[in-house]
Amino acid sequence: MNGSARGTALVMLVVGVPLLIGSQWATRRGRSAALPVWLGTVAYLLYNAFMLLFATPFNALFLVYVALLSLALWSLVAILRVVDVEALGWRVRPGAPRHGIAVYCWVVVALNVLAWLRGIVPGVAHPGNPAFLDGTGLTTLPTYVQDLAVWLPLMGVAACWLWRGLAWGYLVVSAMLVQWVVESVTIAVDQYVGSLADPASSVASAAMTPVFLGVAVLSLVPAILLLRRM
């Protein structure tokens, strides 16, 4: 798991930070399509700051993780406070396949929920150490917590907004698709680095690296279709 965390940190550094700086720079210069990229990258960093805090042992970088979580959270608040979402909606050119993209989002959300419940339900039904914690060294799984409580419900609702053609739908769905793309690349790398750290690991496998790279490409297509219309 330490190897996986190093893989995550590597992608945050070499992909997340440059994407954050570049999209912020482009947004400040009036490029509407850069705003969802900026928001999605901040959401990505928030997601992984939570993971570094709650899925790694307490260590010398604890206050750095806390600062990362705080900066990402309040950056989202600060950005959304000043964004004129309705004006952004008027700038979206017609032709985006919003119904198809909304369906894609719902399918991914549903598959994620089913995958997580597959591990959770047996654990709830049979108290004790659930199988999904084997080999992790954790007492619970932060991925399940934030996905089921925050990110998957958000995408499900945002897809409804997009289906109806609402400005919030275009903004949130495109931002979340950006997050999905970068997070999929992160998982691909952390699986590879984690498997190098422990080839016998049951929770990290290099075989999953091409799978998640494929998921990243798959999510990149609807992201581009939306961003090109802004």
N, C-alpha and C positions, 0 to 999 in steps of 0.2 A: 504493500500500500504506500510506503514511502517512495518507492520508485514511481508509482502512478502519480503521486503528488508532485514529484519533480517534473514529470512529463507535462502535467497541467500548468505548472509555473513557467515552464519553457515556452509554451504556446501563448500564455498570457503576456510574456515579455516580448517575444519576437513577432507576434501577430496582433494581440489585443492592444498593446500600447501604441504602436504605429497607426493602427486603424482608428483608435480613439483620437489621436492628435490630428491625423489627416482629415477625418470627418468633421471634427470641430472646426478646423481651419476652413474647410469648404462651406460649412453651414454659415459661419460668420460672414462669408462673402456672397451669401444669398442663393446658394445652390440648394433648392428644396429637397432634392433626392438625397443629400448628404445628412439631413436631419434624422431620418429613421436609422441610418447607419450609425450615427453618433449615439442615439438612444439605445439601439440594439447592442452596441459595444459596451456601453455603461452597464446595461442589464447583464451582459455576459460576465463582466468583471464582478458585479454584485453577486451573481450566482456562485462564482468560484471563490470569492472571498468568504462566503458562508461555508463552503466546503473546506477551505483551508483552516477555518476556525473550529469547525465541529467534526471534521473527519481526519484530523491529524492530532497527535499528542501535543500537549502544551510544550512549547519550545521557545528559543530565544527570539523568534520572529513574531511572537504573539501580538505585540503592540502594532507591528506593521500590518498584520492581518486585520486587526481592529480598525486601524486607520483606513485600510483599503475598503472594508465594508462600509464604514461611515461615509467616506468620500463618494463611493459609488451610489449609495442610497440617497444622499442629499444632493448629489449632482442630478439624479433623475428628477427629484422634486424641483430643483432650481430651473431645470430646462423646461419641464412641463408647465411651470408657473408662468412663463413668458411666451410660450408658443401660442400663436393664433391659429388654432386647429381648424376653425371654419374657413379662414382665408387659405390655409393650406389645401383644404378640400376643394375650393374653387379652382385651384391651380392644377388639380389632377386632370390630365387629358383623358377623354373617353376612350374606351377600347380595352381597358384592362380586364382580363378574364376573372373578375372578382368572384363569381359563383364557383368556378372550378377551383380557384385558390382556396376559397372558404371550405370546400369539401375536402381538399387535401389536408388542410389544417385540422379539421375534425377527425379525419382518419388517423393522422399521426397522434393526436391527443388520445383518441380511443385506444389505439394500440399500446401507447405508453401506460395508460391507466390499467389496461388488462395485464400487461407485463408486470407492473408493480404489484397488483392485487394477487397475481399468481404466487408471489413470494410472501405477501402479507397475510392472506387468508389462512393458509396452513399454520403460520406462526401464531395467529390469534386463536385458532381452534385448538392448538396443542401448546399450552404455555410451557415456557422453557427457553432455551437458546435456539432461535429460529435458524433454519438452514441458510438463509440469505446473509447471515452474519459470519458464517464459517470462513476463517482465513482473513477476516478484515481487522480483527482486534477492536472492533467497535461494539458499543452497547445498543445502538440503534443506527439506522441508516439515514443520514441527512438528505440524501438524494430523494428518498421517498417523501420526507417531510416537506421540503420546499417545492418539489414538483407537484404533489397532490394538493398542497395548501395554497400555492401561489401561481406558479407558472402555467400549468396545464389549464386550470380554470380561466386564467386571464386570456390565454389563446383561444379557448372555446368561446368565450363571450366576444372577444375581438373579431373572431370569424363571423359571428352573427351580425356584428356591426358592418363588416365588409360586405356580407351578402346583401344587406339593405342599402349599401352605397353610402354609408355615413363616413364623414371625414376621420373620426376616431378609428374606424375600422382600417382605413388605408394606413394611418400612421402606426397604430399598434401592431397590426399584422406584419407590415413590412419590417418594423423594428425587431419583432420576435423571430421572423424568418432569418434575419441577420444573426441574431443570437444563436439560433439553431445551427446555422452553417458553421460559425466559429466554434461552438460547443462540440459539434460532431468531429471537427478536426482535432479538437483538444482530446476527446475521448479516444480517437484513433491513435494519437501520440501517447497518451497515458497508458493505454493498453500495451503498446509496444515496449515502452520504458519499464512498465511494471513487470512485464514478462521477462525482461532482461535481468531485473533485480531478483526475481524468483521464478525460474522456469517451471517449477512445480506448482505455482500458485493456482488456486481455483477461482480467483476473482480478477485475474489479468491474463489476457491471451493475445499473442501477436496475430492470431487468426482473425481477431475482430478488427484489426487495423484497416484492411481493405473494405470491410463492411461499412464502417463508419465514415470512411472517405467517400464511399458511394452515397451514403445518406447526406453528407455535406453537399455533394454535387446535385442530388435530387432536390434539396431545399433551396439551393442557389437559383434554380430555374424560376420558381414562382417569385422569389425575392427580386430578381432582375426584371421580371415582367411588371411588377408593381413599381419598382423604382424608376423604370424608364418612362412611366406615365406621369411622373412628378416634375 
